[in-house]
Amino acid sequence: MRGWIIRIGIIAVIAIGAFIFRDRIGGGARDLQVGDCFDRPASANQTVRDVQHHPCTEAHTAEAFFVGKNPAAPGAPPPSDNEWYAYLGSACLPAYTTYTGTDIAATQVMDVGAILPPDDDWKSGDRDVTCYAYRVDGGAMTSSIKKSP
């Protein structure tokens, strides 16, 4: 009986630690949620599988403000660059304004990026899209860009 109590205690400590330190642990890019702060991918054209999470009060280079799915039909070919730009413009730009209270066109400090499914994942049915904000100068942020309630 004592052995089970010790095992349950160890599992509880691990679960609590994972919950407490979630924002400091690297993880899959597909696991990002709105409001998560992380380090921006080094290149806009690279395939992003993992990101390093950070508390928004510590140095980070990106903040997720939209997570959604491209509404393309199952079996549809991957969108062209122009189709992606149109979708991102219709989904991400209004979400940025809602999240921050500021129109992206009104700022010269911030820009918007997106993590898109690679073509192979798209063909397997992945339509997940994450839009994030970052500083144009590449500098770090130390607070959330979310507007106050």
DOKOL-98768 format. One record per atom (N, C-alpha, C): residue number from 1; chain; atom name; x, y, z. Coordinates in Angstrom, 2 decimals, always signed. Layout:
DOKOL-98768
R seq mol atom    east   north      up
R NUM   A   CA       X       Y       Z
...
***
This chain:
DOKOL-98768
R seq mol atom    east   north      up
R   1   A    N   +0.82   -1.20   +0.00
R   1   A   CA   +0.00   +0.00   +0.00
R   1   A    C   +0.87   +1.26   +0.00
R   2   A    N   +1.92   +1.24   +0.81
R   2   A   CA   +2.80   +2.41   +0.90
R   2   A    C   +3.45   +2.72   -0.46
R   3   A    N   +3.80   +1.66   -1.22
R   3   A   CA   +4.40   +1.84   -2.53
R   3   A    C   +3.50   +2.59   -3.49
R   4   A    N   +2.19   +2.31   -3.44
R   4   A   CA   +1.24   +3.00   -4.30
R   4   A    C   +1.12   +4.48   -3.94
R   5   A    N   +1.14   +4.76   -2.66
R   5   A   CA   +1.04   +6.16   -2.21
R   5   A    C   +2.24   +6.95   -2.70
R   6   A    N   +3.42   +6.35   -2.64
R   6   A   CA   +4.64   +7.01   -3.12
R   6   A    C   +4.54   +7.25   -4.62
R   7   A    N   +4.10   +6.25   -5.37
R   7   A   CA   +3.96   +6.40   -6.82
R   7   A    C   +2.97   +7.50   -7.18
R   8   A    N   +1.83   +7.52   -6.51
R   8   A   CA   +0.82   +8.55   -6.77
R   8   A    C   +1.38   +9.92   -6.43
R   9   A    N   +2.15  +10.02   -5.34
R   9   A   CA   +2.77  +11.28   -4.95
R   9   A    C   +3.75  +11.77   -6.00
R  10   A    N   +4.55  +10.87   -6.54
R  10   A   CA   +5.52  +11.23   -7.58
R  10   A    C   +4.80  +11.73   -8.83
R  11   A    N   +3.75  +11.03   -9.23
R  11   A   CA   +2.98  +11.45  -10.41
R  11   A    C   +2.35  +12.82  -10.17
R  12   A    N   +1.82  +13.04   -8.97
R  12   A   CA   +1.20  +14.34   -8.66
R  12   A    C   +2.24  +15.46   -8.72
R  13   A    N   +3.44  +15.24   -8.20
R  13   A   CA   +4.49  +16.25   -8.24
R  13   A    C   +4.88  +16.57   -9.68
R  14   A    N   +5.00  +15.55  -10.51
R  14   A   CA   +5.34  +15.76  -11.92
R  14   A    C   +4.23  +16.54  -12.63
R  15   A    N   +2.98  +16.18  -12.39
R  15   A   CA   +1.86  +16.87  -13.04
R  15   A    C   +1.78  +18.33  -12.60
R  16   A    N   +1.95  +18.58  -11.34
R  16   A   CA   +1.90  +19.96  -10.84
R  16   A    C   +3.07  +20.76  -11.40
R  17   A    N   +4.25  +20.17  -11.44
R  17   A   CA   +5.43  +20.85  -12.01
R  17   A    C   +5.23  +21.18  -13.48
R  18   A    N   +4.67  +20.26  -14.24
R  18   A   CA   +4.43  +20.52  -15.66
R  18   A    C   +3.43  +21.65  -15.84
R  19   A    N   +2.41  +21.70  -14.98
R  19   A   CA   +1.42  +22.78  -15.07
R  19   A    C   +2.05  +24.12  -14.72
R  20   A    N   +2.82  +24.15  -13.66
R  20   A   CA   +3.43  +25.40  -13.20
R  20   A    C   +4.45  +25.93  -14.21
R  21   A    N   +5.25  +25.04  -14.79
R  21   A   CA   +6.33  +25.47  -15.68
R  21   A    C   +5.99  +25.35  -17.16
R  22   A    N   +4.70  +25.18  -17.51
R  22   A   CA   +4.29  +25.02  -18.90
R  22   A    C   +4.82  +26.14  -19.79
R  23   A    N   +4.78  +27.39  -19.27
R  23   A   CA   +5.19  +28.51  -20.10
R  23   A    C   +6.70  +28.65  -20.21
R  24   A    N   +7.45  +27.74  -19.64
R  24   A   CA   +8.91  +27.76  -19.75
R  24   A    C   +9.44  +26.53  -20.51
R  25   A    N   +8.55  +25.68  -20.91
R  25   A   CA   +8.94  +24.43  -21.55
R  25   A    C   +8.76  +24.55  -23.06
R  26   A    N   +9.73  +24.08  -23.80
R  26   A   CA   +9.58  +24.03  -25.25
R  26   A    C   +8.50  +23.03  -25.59
R  27   A    N   +7.88  +23.23  -26.72
R  27   A   CA   +6.83  +22.31  -27.11
R  27   A    C   +6.51  +22.44  -28.57
R  28   A    N   +5.56  +21.66  -28.99
R  28   A   CA   +5.17  +21.66  -30.38
R  28   A    C   +4.51  +22.97  -30.79
R  29   A    N   +4.82  +23.43  -31.98
R  29   A   CA   +4.22  +24.66  -32.49
R  29   A    C   +2.71  +24.50  -32.60
R  30   A    N   +2.23  +23.30  -32.83
R  30   A   CA   +0.79  +23.05  -32.95
R  30   A    C   +0.09  +23.11  -31.59
R  31   A    N   +0.87  +23.16  -30.51
R  31   A   CA   +0.28  +23.24  -29.17
R  31   A    C   +0.11  +24.67  -28.69
R  32   A    N   +0.54  +25.64  -29.48
R  32   A   CA   +0.40  +27.04  -29.07
R  32   A    C   -1.06  +27.41  -28.92
R  33   A    N   -1.32  +28.25  -27.92
R  33   A   CA   -2.66  +28.76  -27.68
R  33   A    C   -2.62  +30.28  -27.71
R  34   A    N   -3.76  +30.89  -27.93
R  34   A   CA   -3.84  +32.35  -27.91
R  34   A    C   -3.32  +32.85  -26.57
R  35   A    N   -2.42  +33.83  -26.62
R  35   A   CA   -1.84  +34.38  -25.41
R  35   A    C   -0.50  +33.79  -25.03
R  36   A    N   -0.09  +32.70  -25.70
R  36   A   CA   +1.22  +32.10  -25.41
R  36   A    C   +2.33  +32.98  -25.98
R  37   A    N   +3.36  +33.18  -25.18
R  37   A   CA   +4.55  +33.91  -25.62
R  37   A    C   +5.65  +32.89  -25.88
R  38   A    N   +6.43  +33.13  -26.94
R  38   A   CA   +7.44  +32.15  -27.35
R  38   A    C   +8.50  +32.85  -28.17
R  39   A    N   +9.52  +32.10  -28.56
R  39   A   CA  +10.55  +32.65  -29.44
R  39   A    C  +10.14  +32.42  -30.89
R  40   A    N  +10.16  +33.49  -31.65
R  40   A   CA   +9.77  +33.48  -33.06
R  40   A    C  +10.71  +32.59  -33.86
R  41   A    N  +10.17  +31.89  -34.86
R  41   A   CA  +11.04  +31.10  -35.75
R  41   A    C  +12.10  +32.00  -36.39
R  42   A    N  +13.29  +31.46  -36.60
R  42   A   CA  +14.41  +32.23  -37.14
R  42   A    C  +14.14  +32.71  -38.56
R  43   A    N  +13.39  +31.94  -39.33
R  43   A   CA  +13.12  +32.30  -40.72
R  43   A    C  +11.64  +32.10  -41.01
R  44   A    N  +11.08  +32.98  -41.80
R  44   A   CA   +9.67  +32.87  -42.15
R  44   A    C   +9.41  +31.66  -43.04
R  45   A    N  +10.43  +31.14  -43.70
R  45   A   CA  +10.24  +30.05  -44.64
R  45   A    C  +10.59  +28.68  -44.09
R  46   A    N  +10.96  +28.60  -42.81
R  46   A   CA  +11.34  +27.30  -42.26
R  46   A    C  +10.12  +26.55  -41.75
R  47   A    N  +10.21  +25.23  -41.73
R  47   A   CA   +9.17  +24.41  -41.15
R  47   A    C   +9.34  +24.46  -39.64
R  48   A    N   +8.29  +24.86  -38.95
R  48   A   CA   +8.36  +25.02  -37.50
R  48   A    C   +7.60  +23.87  -36.85
R  49   A    N   +8.31  +23.07  -36.10
R  49   A   CA   +7.69  +21.96  -35.37
R  49   A    C   +7.67  +22.23  -33.87
R  50   A    N   +8.72  +22.87  -33.35
R  50   A   CA   +8.83  +23.13  -31.92
R  50   A    C   +9.14  +24.60  -31.68
R  51   A    N   +8.68  +25.11  -30.55
R  51   A   CA   +8.96  +26.48  -30.14
R  51   A    C   +9.33  +26.48  -28.66
R  52   A    N  +10.03  +27.52  -28.24
R  52   A   CA  +10.39  +27.68  -26.84
R  52   A    C   +9.41  +28.65  -26.20
R  53   A    N   +8.63  +28.15  -25.25
R  53   A   CA   +7.66  +28.99  -24.53
R  53   A    C   +8.38  +29.84  -23.50
R  54   A    N   +7.79  +31.00  -23.19
R  54   A   CA   +8.28  +31.90  -22.14
R  54   A    C   +7.09  +32.52  -21.44
R  55   A    N   +7.24  +32.87  -20.16
R  55   A   CA   +6.21  +33.73  -19.56
R  55   A    C   +6.23  +35.06  -20.31
R  56   A    N   +5.09  +35.66  -20.49
R  56   A   CA   +5.03  +36.92  -21.25
R  56   A    C   +5.73  +38.07  -20.52
R  57   A    N   +6.02  +37.89  -19.23
R  57   A   CA   +6.72  +38.93  -18.48
R  57   A    C   +8.23  +38.80  -18.60
R  58   A    N   +8.70  +37.77  -19.29
R  58   A   CA  +10.13  +37.60  -19.55
R  58   A    C  +10.38  +37.80  -21.04
R  59   A    N  +11.64  +37.97  -21.40
R  59   A   CA  +11.99  +38.23  -22.80
R  59   A    C  +11.47  +37.11  -23.72
R  60   A    N  +10.76  +37.53  -24.76
R  60   A   CA  +10.25  +36.62  -25.79
R  60   A    C  +10.17  +37.42  -27.08
R  61   A    N  +10.07  +36.74  -28.19
R  61   A   CA  +10.06  +37.47  -29.46
R  61   A    C   +8.76  +37.33  -30.24
R  62   A    N   +7.77  +36.62  -29.69
R  62   A   CA   +6.50  +36.47  -30.39
R  62   A    C   +5.39  +36.16  -29.39
R  63   A    N   +4.16  +36.50  -29.80
R  63   A   CA   +2.99  +36.19  -28.98
R  63   A    C   +1.86  +35.74  -29.90
R  64   A    N   +1.31  +34.57  -29.61
R  64   A   CA   +0.20  +34.04  -30.41
R  64   A    C   -1.08  +34.80  -30.08
R  65   A    N   -1.79  +35.24  -31.13
R  65   A   CA   -3.04  +35.95  -30.90
R  65   A    C   -4.21  +35.34  -31.68
R  66   A    N   -3.94  +34.34  -32.52
R  66   A   CA   -4.99  +33.65  -33.25
R  66   A    C   -4.58  +32.21  -33.49
R  67   A    N   -5.46  +31.29  -33.22
R  67   A   CA   -5.27  +29.88  -33.54
R  67   A    C   -6.56  +29.41  -34.19
R  68   A    N   -6.45  +28.90  -35.40
R  68   A   CA   -7.65  +28.46  -36.11
R  68   A    C   -7.32  +27.47  -37.20
R  69   A    N   -8.32  +27.16  -38.00
R  69   A   CA   -8.15  +26.20  -39.10
R  69   A    C   -8.52  +26.88  -40.42
R  70   A    N   -7.71  +26.63  -41.41
R  70   A   CA   -8.04  +27.09  -42.75
R  70   A    C   -9.28  +26.30  -43.19
R  71   A    N  -10.30  +26.97  -43.71
R  71   A   CA  -11.55  +26.28  -44.03
R  71   A    C  -11.55  +25.50  -45.34
R  72   A    N  -10.40  +25.28  -45.94
R  72   A   CA  -10.35  +24.55  -47.22
R  72   A    C  -10.97  +23.16  -47.07
R  73   A    N  -11.57  +22.72  -48.13
R  73   A   CA  -12.23  +21.42  -48.14
R  73   A    C  -11.22  +20.29  -48.01
R  74   A    N  -11.63  +19.18  -47.39
R  74   A   CA  -10.75  +18.01  -47.34
R  74   A    C  -10.35  +17.59  -48.75
R  75   A    N   -9.09  +17.27  -48.92
R  75   A   CA   -8.59  +16.85  -50.22
R  75   A    C   -8.19  +17.99  -51.12
R  76   A    N   -8.46  +19.23  -50.71
R  76   A   CA   -8.07  +20.38  -51.52
R  76   A    C   -6.55  +20.49  -51.55
R  77   A    N   -5.99  +20.95  -52.65
R  77   A   CA   -4.53  +21.11  -52.71
R  77   A    C   -4.09  +22.22  -51.76
R  78   A    N   -2.82  +22.21  -51.36
R  78   A   CA   -2.32  +23.29  -50.50
R  78   A    C   -2.53  +24.64  -51.17
R  79   A    N   -2.88  +25.67  -50.39
R  79   A   CA   -3.11  +26.99  -50.97
R  79   A    C   -1.84  +27.56  -51.62
R  80   A    N   -2.03  +28.36  -52.64
R  80   A   CA   -0.92  +29.09  -53.25
R  80   A    C   -0.53  +30.21  -52.29
R  81   A    N   +0.57  +30.86  -52.54
R  81   A   CA   +0.99  +31.99  -51.69
R  81   A    C   -0.10  +33.06  -51.64
R  82   A    N   -0.68  +33.38  -52.79
R  82   A   CA   -1.73  +34.40  -52.82
R  82   A    C   -2.96  +33.98  -52.03
R  83   A    N   -3.31  +32.70  -52.09
R  83   A   CA   -4.45  +32.20  -51.31
R  83   A    C   -4.14  +32.26  -49.81
R  84   A    N   -2.91  +31.93  -49.43
R  84   A   CA   -2.52  +32.04  -48.02
R  84   A    C   -2.60  +33.50  -47.57
R  85   A    N   -2.07  +34.43  -48.35
R  85   A   CA   -2.11  +35.85  -47.98
R  85   A    C   -3.55  +36.32  -47.80
R  86   A    N   -4.43  +35.90  -48.69
R  86   A   CA   -5.84  +36.29  -48.58
R  86   A    C   -6.45  +35.73  -47.29
R  87   A    N   -6.20  +34.45  -47.02
R  87   A   CA   -6.74  +33.84  -45.80
R  87   A    C   -6.18  +34.53  -44.55
R  88   A    N   -4.88  +34.72  -44.52
R  88   A   CA   -4.26  +35.35  -43.35
R  88   A    C   -4.76  +36.79  -43.16
R  89   A    N   -4.96  +37.49  -44.25
R  89   A   CA   -5.50  +38.84  -44.16
R  89   A    C   -6.92  +38.85  -43.58
R  90   A    N   -7.71  +37.86  -43.94
R  90   A   CA   -9.10  +37.83  -43.46
R  90   A    C   -9.22  +37.24  -42.06
R  91   A    N   -8.27  +36.42  -41.64
R  91   A   CA   -8.34  +35.78  -40.32
R  91   A    C   -7.45  +36.46  -39.28
R  92   A    N   -6.21  +36.70  -39.64
R  92   A   CA   -5.24  +37.20  -38.65
R  92   A    C   -5.35  +38.69  -38.38
R  93   A    N   -5.53  +39.49  -39.39
R  93   A   CA   -5.54  +40.94  -39.17
R  93   A    C   -6.68  +41.39  -38.27
R  94   A    N   -7.92  +40.92  -38.48
R  94   A   CA   -8.98  +41.29  -37.54
R  94   A    C   -8.72  +40.72  -36.13
R  95   A    N   -8.15  +39.52  -36.06
R  95   A   CA   -7.85  +38.93  -34.75
R  95   A    C   -6.80  +39.75  -34.01
R  96   A    N   -5.82  +40.29  -34.74
R  96   A   CA   -4.81  +41.15  -34.10
R  96   A    C   -5.49  +42.38  -33.50
R  97   A    N   -6.37  +43.00  -34.26
R  97   A   CA   -7.06  +44.19  -33.77
R  97   A    C   -7.90  +43.88  -32.53
R  98   A    N   -8.61  +42.77  -32.57
R  98   A   CA   -9.42  +42.36  -31.42
R  98   A    C   -8.54  +42.08  -30.21
R  99   A    N   -7.44  +41.40  -30.41
R  99   A   CA   -6.55  +40.99  -29.31
R  99   A    C   -5.82  +42.18  -28.70
R 100   A    N   -5.36  +43.10  -29.53
R 100   A   CA   -4.52  +44.20  -29.04
R 100   A    C   -5.26  +45.52  -28.87
R 101   A    N   -6.38  +45.67  -29.58
R 101   A   CA   -7.08  +46.94  -29.57
R 101   A    C   -6.46  +47.95  -30.52
R 102   A    N   -5.52  +47.50  -31.35
R 102   A   CA   -4.81  +48.37  -32.28
R 102   A    C   -4.83  +47.75  -33.68
R 103   A    N   -5.01  +48.56  -34.68
R 103   A   CA   -4.94  +48.10  -36.06
R 103   A    C   -3.47  +47.92  -36.43
R 104   A    N   -3.10  +46.79  -36.99
R 104   A   CA   -1.70  +46.52  -37.34
R 104   A    C   -1.17  +47.57  -38.30
R 105   A    N   -2.04  +48.11  -39.15
R 105   A   CA   -1.59  +49.13  -40.11
R 105   A    C   -1.24  +50.45  -39.42
R 106   A    N   -1.69  +50.62  -38.17
R 106   A   CA   -1.43  +51.86  -37.44
R 106   A    C   -0.12  +51.83  -36.65
R 107   A    N   +0.54  +50.71  -36.64
R 107   A   CA   +1.79  +50.59  -35.89
R 107   A    C   +2.96  +50.35  -36.82
R 108   A    N   +4.08  +50.93  -36.49
R 108   A   CA   +5.29  +50.67  -37.25
R 108   A    C   +6.25  +49.81  -36.43
R 109   A    N   +5.81  +49.40  -35.26
R 109   A   CA   +6.67  +48.64  -34.36
R 109   A    C   +6.42  +47.14  -34.48
R 110   A    N   +5.16  +46.75  -34.69
R 110   A   CA   +4.79  +45.34  -34.70
R 110   A    C   +4.45  +44.86  -36.11
R 111   A    N   +4.62  +43.55  -36.29
R 111   A   CA   +4.21  +42.90  -37.53
R 111   A    C   +3.59  +41.57  -37.17
R 112   A    N   +3.03  +40.91  -38.16
R 112   A   CA   +2.33  +39.66  -37.95
R 112   A    C   +3.00  +38.55  -38.76
R 113   A    N   +3.13  +37.39  -38.14
R 113   A   CA   +3.64  +36.21  -38.82
R 113   A    C   +2.67  +35.06  -38.60
R 114   A    N   +2.91  +33.95  -39.27
R 114   A   CA   +2.01  +32.80  -39.13
R 114   A    C   +2.79  +31.50  -39.22
R 115   A    N   +2.34  +30.53  -38.47
R 115   A   CA   +2.86  +29.17  -38.57
R 115   A    C   +1.79  +28.38  -39.32
R 116   A    N   +2.18  +27.89  -40.49
R 116   A   CA   +1.27  +27.20  -41.39
R 116   A    C   +1.65  +25.72  -41.50
R 117   A    N   +0.69  +24.88  -41.85
R 117   A   CA   +1.05  +23.47  -42.02
R 117   A    C   +1.90  +23.26  -43.28
R 118   A    N   +2.98  +22.49  -43.18
R 118   A   CA   +3.75  +22.16  -44.39
R 118   A    C   +2.86  +21.38  -45.37
R 119   A    N   +3.22  +21.40  -46.64
R 119   A   CA   +2.40  +20.73  -47.66
R 119   A    C   +2.11  +19.27  -47.32
R 120   A    N   +3.10  +18.54  -46.81
R 120   A   CA   +2.87  +17.12  -46.47
R 120   A    C   +1.81  +16.99  -45.38
R 121   A    N   +1.86  +17.87  -44.37
R 121   A   CA   +0.86  +17.83  -43.31
R 121   A    C   -0.51  +18.26  -43.84
R 122   A    N   -0.50  +19.25  -44.74
R 122   A   CA   -1.75  +19.70  -45.35
R 122   A    C   -2.43  +18.53  -46.06
R 123   A    N   -1.64  +17.78  -46.82
R 123   A   CA   -2.20  +16.64  -47.57
R 123   A    C   -2.76  +15.57  -46.63
R 124   A    N   -2.27  +15.56  -45.40
R 124   A   CA   -2.77  +14.61  -44.39
R 124   A    C   -3.96  +15.18  -43.61
R 125   A    N   -4.40  +16.38  -43.98
R 125   A   CA   -5.59  +16.95  -43.34
R 125   A    C   -5.33  +18.04  -42.31
R 126   A    N   -4.08  +18.40  -42.08
R 126   A   CA   -3.76  +19.45  -41.10
R 126   A    C   -4.08  +20.82  -41.69
R 127   A    N   -4.99  +21.54  -41.07
R 127   A   CA   -5.36  +22.88  -41.53
R 127   A    C   -5.09  +23.94  -40.46
R 128   A    N   -4.34  +23.56  -39.40
R 128   A   CA   -4.10  +24.45  -38.26
R 128   A    C   -3.19  +25.62  -38.64
R 129   A    N   -3.58  +26.79  -38.19
R 129   A   CA   -2.84  +28.02  -38.44
R 129   A    C   -2.70  +28.78  -37.13
R 130   A    N   -1.50  +29.26  -36.85
R 130   A   CA   -1.27  +30.09  -35.67
R 130   A    C   -0.69  +31.42  -36.15
R 131   A    N   -1.36  +32.51  -35.80
R 131   A   CA   -0.86  +33.84  -36.12
R 131   A    C   -0.23  +34.43  -34.86
R 132   A    N   +0.88  +35.11  -35.06
R 132   A   CA   +1.60  +35.68  -33.93
R 132   A    C   +2.11  +37.07  -34.30
R 133   A    N   +2.35  +37.85  -33.26
R 133   A   CA   +2.89  +39.20  -33.44
R 133   A    C   +4.34  +39.20  -32.99
R 134   A    N   +5.13  +40.05  -33.64
R 134   A   CA   +6.54  +40.21  -33.29
R 134   A    C   +6.97  +41.64  -33.60
R 135   A    N   +8.06  +42.04  -32.98
R 135   A   CA   +8.60  +43.39  -33.23
R 135   A    C   +9.32  +43.40  -34.58
R 136   A    N   +9.08  +44.43  -35.36
R 136   A   CA   +9.70  +44.57  -36.68
R 136   A    C  +11.22  +44.59  -36.56
R 137   A    N  +11.74  +45.24  -35.50
R 137   A   CA  +13.19  +45.33  -35.33
R 137   A    C  +13.81  +44.06  -34.77
R 138   A    N  +13.00  +43.03  -34.52
R 138   A   CA  +13.51  +41.76  -34.00
R 138   A    C  +13.78  +41.77  -32.51
R 139   A    N  +13.51  +42.88  -31.86
R 139   A   CA  +13.76  +43.00  -30.43
R 139   A    C  +12.82  +42.15  -29.60
R 140   A    N  +13.23  +41.92  -28.37
R 140   A   CA  +12.43  +41.12  -27.45
R 140   A    C  +11.34  +41.97  -26.80
R 141   A    N  +10.28  +41.32  -26.43
R 141   A   CA   +9.20  +41.94  -25.68
R 141   A    C   +9.24  +41.38  -24.26
R 142   A    N   +8.80  +42.17  -23.30
R 142   A   CA   +8.79  +41.69  -21.91
R 142   A    C   +7.41  +41.86  -21.26
R 143   A    N   +6.41  +42.00  -22.10
R 143   A   CA   +5.04  +42.04  -21.60
R 143   A    C   +4.12  +41.57  -22.73
R 144   A    N   +2.90  +41.28  -22.37
R 144   A   CA   +1.92  +40.84  -23.36
R 144   A    C   +1.44  +42.04  -24.17
R 145   A    N   +1.07  +41.80  -25.41
R 145   A   CA   +0.50  +42.84  -26.27
R 145   A    C   -1.02  +42.87  -26.16
R 146   A    N   -1.59  +41.96  -25.38
R 146   A   CA   -3.04  +41.88  -25.25
R 146   A    C   -3.57  +43.14  -24.57
R 147   A    N   -4.66  +43.67  -25.12
R 147   A   CA   -5.24  +44.87  -24.53
R 147   A    C   -5.82  +44.56  -23.17
R 148   A    N   -5.83  +45.55  -22.33
R 148   A   CA   -6.43  +45.39  -20.99
R 148   A    C   -7.93  +45.32  -21.13
R 149   A    N   -8.57  +44.52  -20.28
R 149   A   CA  -10.04  +44.39  -20.37
R 149   A    C  -10.76  +45.67  -20.05
***
